[in-house]
Amino acid sequence: MVGHSIDIVDLEKRFEHVQVLKRINLHVREGEFLTLLGPSGCGKSTLLRLLAGFEPSTDGHIMIAGRDVSSLPPKRRGIAMVFQNYALYPHMTVRANLAMPLEMARLSFSQRLPGASLLSSRVRGIRKDIETDVGKTARQLGLETLMDRKPSQLSGGQRQRVAVGRAMVRHPDVFLMDEPLSNLDAKLRQQLRDEIVDLHRRTGITFIYVTHDQTEAMTMSDRIAIMEGGEIKQCGAPAEIYDRPDYLSVARFVGTTAINEMPVTISKGAVSINGRPLHLTLPGIADGYYQLAIRPERLYPIENGPADFSLRVDQVEFAGNDVGIRCDGTEIGAGTVRVQLRPESFARLATGRKISERIALRIASDAALIFDQSGRRVPVPLPLPAPVEEACYDVSV
């Protein structure tokens, strides 16, 4: 199978006086796995429904492989959709659920009637082809031993696998998935994530995946489109979205642990926070007030060198593969400041391991993000000073 490209051009959707989607423009490459990521109410599921043809758009165009499908019904778009709630027929077996989309597409009403196969060799041939396609899909998804069970006899992960099979058996040009893993527990979500990624690689079909779970988006996607308030704020590779968010709102949304935000003043390239100079130098940025953002894992504890600031520890949170240190940033005007370390790095700290102790911290100069008062990232002139001192004093090294 080969996926088709998708072009969304000036797409808008309004419900009476409420504009849900605002001039969406997006190009999805052939065979790409693109995720629409955003909070509830941002418009991502509405956009998916417009792509599927379940809702008419108010304005704009949807192109699949260069063909305008904006006014076509769902069955003529070459699209298959997997829903959050599985959408299986409860009275049918897995085999019958997988076969149903093909029967509806290939057989007329009269050909689907009981006994039609006995009267027509053509119908028998079509049903044999359907059986072959169903068997192939079942083998690809590991459903062979479940074919005679009904949905009530399946686990949540098995039901979702059958739902994927119902979409896959039609050989679509595009897969749409609307939060398909949200009803599963953590272990099953990870398993199904892996299976969906493997399915994408095997088939080469274009996938558009909707989720509010950033772990799913970051681990599965070729690119992520961040949606907010009915708009696409940024579209890029997972690493680009995480390391170089275009907006402060994107930086806040992406990341398992909240990004640290600190009000800073820049004057002739020198950066200070609450009157305290930082080691950062940012020539080329206009003097003024900005917001500095830094990921928790890029705040380094400093044992024997110059720190940017020292804060009181409020809480220590052990999470297995990392340790979070929550600090009181009031004295630098930053509210809560979070530091994230590997357990072995945390164990080597001389101070800052206990509540009420102070911990000296230094900002990684190559990871500092500067946002203006509108919340848009200010490009930092490159090259930045090499973080040599950080490597010397970073206890995580």
Summary of the structure (lengths in Angstrom):
residues: 397
radius of gyration: 26.3
end to end distance: 45.7
largest distance: 89.0
contacts: 1241
relative contact order: 0.11
helix: 32%
strand: 31%
